[in-house]
Amino acid sequence: MKLLKWFYPGLNVKRWLILTALGAFLSISGTSLLVGSLLPLSRNLLLEWGGRFFGPLSSPPGAVALFVLGASAIVIGLVRAFRSIVFTLAPEDGGRLVDVLYTRRYLNRGPRVVVVGGGTGLSVLLRGIKKYTSNITAIVSVADDGGSSGRLRDDLGILPPGDIRNCLVALADKESLMEQLLQYRFTVGELAGHSLGNLLIAAMNDLAGGFHPAIRGMSRVLAVRGQVLPSTLENISLGAEYSDGSVVFGESNIPKYGRRIRKIFLEPAQCFPLPEALQAIAEADAIVLGPGSLYTSIIPNLMVTGFSDEIARSGAVKMYVCNIMTQLGETDGYTASAHVKAILSHAGKVVDFIVVNRGGIPKVLRDRYSKEGAIPVTADAKEIERMGFKAVLEPLLAPGDVVRHDHDRLARLILKLVLKNRK
């Protein structure tokens, strides 16, 4: 029955398949007549048979003509049928079919990369990595309690969808179109402040019967390259202890306290990662922490029970991508080595390479960020090396009016480290 579907009306394929079949018949007949005319044992039988069907074409010149005619019909039929199929399968947005084949075949053979973090920094990296591989696992913090995510968390009791949404958009095939839709934020009424993507994930949470199935459903809708996973499915809260001994709860409150952070912790302390996340880490060729907020996006993932131990056991190329600028209320005055010391004190040695930007930052950007309490992170490579890590200093600043990593440069650097150091 499946074979008969090729002959359904309106496919614009039947005529070319029939022409191909007719060409094959003519080519075989011409070849048989030509062979029969050269082999005495079969000459009489084949010529008699050919005379009945082809008349004067059963002669050697006629047999050659039949073969050429049949071969031409085969070529025309196959080419036109192929064009009809390609035209039907070609992307509706004007993209080329070769891009689809490249994505589905070539990128599927790319290295297995696990990216850990949250916030905009993680989505920036994913936009670059997806150009080189489809074997991507983004493991995202779910400690967010501010903005639209916090409101949905309080109202509906679901995990915060904001960072998950950003990663889904970054990994979507039709990124620009879907980003406009899913990142759309209502400005009036009861929905003011909510993004459409957050609401869709909340709706999918009810339809699919859980947060993780909801993410899988959204991933299928968006044709996501790879997978996006929450670091845990438990309703966690992030807490911070400061240098003066005080304790503050809530991710959105931590940067506001204005003291140096001594350590962070999760409530409840016993929260477990998804089995899929642990499996992705065990099979990874590369594990990348960051870029992103050190204490509120990256380290919270490492505090999930058993998570950092699994990373430490992995034979993957493991690296931390340090932020380009310090972050007010979290990493004020931090050098690159200070970022590494914070990871070391919370999770142990879970990385080997420390990627730091070494390019200059335009003065106009430095002045603007300094007014917000942020300065460029000093790339103190010698201190990093003294601590037992390998410092990788590269110019990674993206052009534009904001300070962020260039996703193409960063992705190429990560792939270079993987290919050079993979065990």
Summary of the structure (lengths in Angstrom):
residues: 423
radius of gyration: 30.6
end to end distance: 49.1
largest distance: 108.1
contacts: 1427
relative contact order: 0.09
helix: 53%
strand: 13%
